[in-house]
Amino acid sequence: MANCPYCKGKVTLETVEKETKGMGILKQEILYSCPNCKSVLGISRGRYMG
């Protein structure tokens, strides 16, 4: 369990909010945000390198 650096609320893998863009086959972007204050905690980007 971790604390949000902005609101100090509890954040777990089960409660973190995820917004996904892209199909995941060629390109996918995921935005992770705090379930308490909705602040952005991180962004993940992936690309198929086949």
Sequence and secondary structure as in RCSB ss.txt:
>XXXX:A:sequence
MANCPYCKGKVTLETVEKETKGMGILKQEILYSCPNCKSVLGISRGRYMG
>XXXX:A:secstr
 EE TTT  EE TTTSEEEEES SSSEEEEEEE TTT  EEEEEEEE   
